[in-house]
């Protein structure tokens, strides 16, 4: 099972309408191996600008100090690993900046199943109940605070 966050376009009139984006949590191989193309594909322009502002001077610096090829490869692999680990977070952050609303977190085997679960939850008139194995899709109400405050 993987977790998907469901984001709704700003101004969407119907919950569970066609204006949703599903983002899978976890490592993104495409973000790690093809970072600039991946950033362009998902229209993450600020991320692309930051990537270029990081990589161009870093490449020039490594060339100027004439670092050994294994170390250069290790630095590139570490940066690719960081992009692979945080690729989904970059997409979520960009959608939030563009006004998209986090609608739900859904546990499913693939994106198709996650969308079906979310749409069935969004169209039902009853609030979700917690099953013994926990509910697979819970709507997000208001803002999400990962660290609850102790009173």
C-alpha positions as CSV (number, residue, x, y, z in Angstrom):
1,X,0.0,0.0,0.0
2,X,1.2,3.5,-0.8
3,X,-0.2,6.8,0.3
4,X,-1.5,9.4,-2.1
5,X,-2.3,13.0,-1.3
6,X,-5.3,14.4,-3.2
7,X,-5.2,18.1,-4.2
8,X,-8.2,20.0,-5.6
9,X,-7.9,22.9,-8.0
10,X,-8.8,26.3,-6.5
11,X,-12.4,27.2,-7.1
12,X,-13.5,23.6,-7.7
13,X,-17.3,23.6,-7.2
14,X,-17.8,19.9,-6.5
15,X,-15.7,17.8,-4.1
16,X,-14.3,14.9,-6.0
17,X,-14.7,16.7,-9.3
18,X,-12.4,16.4,-12.3
19,X,-10.0,19.0,-11.0
20,X,-7.8,16.9,-8.8
21,X,-4.2,15.8,-8.7
22,X,-2.9,12.7,-6.9
23,X,0.7,12.7,-5.6
24,X,2.3,9.5,-4.4
25,X,4.5,9.6,-1.4
26,X,7.9,8.0,-1.5
27,X,11.0,8.0,-3.6
28,X,10.7,9.2,-7.2
29,X,13.1,7.5,-9.5
30,X,12.3,9.8,-12.4
31,X,13.0,12.9,-10.2
32,X,16.3,11.4,-9.2
33,X,17.5,10.2,-12.6
34,X,16.1,13.0,-14.9
35,X,15.9,16.0,-12.5
36,X,15.8,18.9,-15.0
37,X,13.3,17.0,-17.3
38,X,11.2,16.0,-14.4
39,X,11.1,19.6,-13.1
40,X,10.0,20.9,-16.6
41,X,7.4,18.1,-17.0
42,X,5.6,19.0,-13.7
43,X,6.1,22.8,-14.4
44,X,8.1,23.4,-11.3
45,X,9.8,26.5,-12.6
46,X,11.1,27.8,-9.3
47,X,12.6,24.4,-8.5
48,X,14.2,24.4,-12.0
49,X,15.7,27.8,-11.4
50,X,17.0,26.8,-8.0
51,X,18.4,23.5,-9.4
52,X,20.3,25.4,-12.1
53,X,21.5,28.0,-9.6
54,X,22.8,25.2,-7.5
55,X,24.3,22.9,-10.2
56,X,26.0,25.4,-12.5
57,X,28.2,27.0,-9.9
58,X,28.8,23.6,-8.2
59,X,29.9,22.1,-11.6
60,X,32.2,25.1,-12.2
61,X,33.6,24.8,-8.7
62,X,34.3,21.1,-9.0
63,X,35.9,21.7,-12.4
64,X,38.1,24.6,-11.0
65,X,39.4,22.6,-8.1
66,X,39.9,19.6,-10.3
67,X,38.2,17.1,-8.0
68,X,38.6,13.4,-8.7
69,X,36.0,11.7,-10.9
70,X,34.7,9.3,-8.1
71,X,34.1,12.2,-5.7
72,X,32.4,14.2,-8.5
73,X,30.1,11.2,-9.2
74,X,29.4,10.8,-5.5
75,X,28.4,14.4,-5.1
76,X,26.1,14.2,-8.2
77,X,24.5,10.9,-6.8
78,X,23.9,12.6,-3.4
79,X,22.1,15.5,-5.0
80,X,20.1,13.2,-7.3
81,X,19.1,11.1,-4.2
82,X,17.9,14.3,-2.4
83,X,15.7,15.2,-5.4
84,X,14.4,11.7,-5.5
85,X,13.5,11.7,-1.8
86,X,11.8,15.2,-1.9
87,X,10.3,15.2,-5.4
88,X,6.7,14.6,-4.2
89,X,7.2,17.3,-1.6
90,X,8.3,19.8,-4.3
91,X,5.1,19.1,-6.2
92,X,2.9,19.4,-3.1
93,X,4.6,22.7,-2.1
94,X,4.1,24.1,-5.6
95,X,0.4,23.1,-5.7
96,X,-0.1,24.8,-2.4
97,X,1.6,28.0,-3.6
98,X,-0.7,27.9,-6.6
99,X,-3.8,27.7,-4.3
100,X,-4.6,24.0,-4.7
101,X,-6.3,22.6,-1.6
102,X,-5.2,19.4,0.1
103,X,-8.4,17.4,0.1
104,X,-7.5,14.0,1.4
105,X,-4.8,11.4,2.0
106,X,-5.7,8.0,0.5
107,X,-4.0,4.6,1.0
108,X,-4.1,2.5,-2.2
109,X,-2.2,0.1,-4.3
110,X,-1.9,2.5,-7.3
111,X,-3.2,5.9,-8.5
112,X,-6.3,4.4,-10.2
113,X,-7.4,2.8,-7.0
114,X,-6.6,5.9,-4.9
115,X,-8.7,8.0,-7.3
116,X,-11.6,5.6,-7.0
117,X,-11.5,5.5,-3.2
118,X,-11.3,9.3,-3.1
119,X,-14.2,9.8,-5.5
120,X,-16.4,7.3,-3.6
121,X,-15.6,9.1,-0.3
122,X,-16.3,12.5,-1.8
123,X,-19.6,11.5,-3.3
124,X,-20.9,9.7,-0.2
125,X,-23.2,11.8,2.0
126,X,-22.0,10.1,5.2
127,X,-18.8,11.0,7.0
128,X,-16.2,8.1,6.9
129,X,-16.2,5.8,9.9
130,X,-13.1,4.1,11.3
131,X,-13.0,0.4,10.5
132,X,-10.9,-1.9,12.6
133,X,-8.2,-1.8,10.0
134,X,-8.5,2.0,9.9
135,X,-10.1,3.9,7.1
136,X,-8.3,4.0,3.8
137,X,-9.2,7.5,2.9
138,X,-9.8,10.3,5.3
139,X,-10.8,13.9,4.3
140,X,-8.6,16.7,5.5
141,X,-10.5,19.4,7.3
142,X,-8.8,22.8,7.6
143,X,-5.1,22.9,8.0
144,X,-3.0,19.9,8.9
145,X,-0.8,20.2,11.9
146,X,1.7,17.3,12.0
147,X,2.8,18.2,15.5
148,X,-0.2,18.4,17.9
149,X,0.0,21.1,20.5
150,X,-0.1,20.0,24.1
151,X,-2.3,22.3,26.3
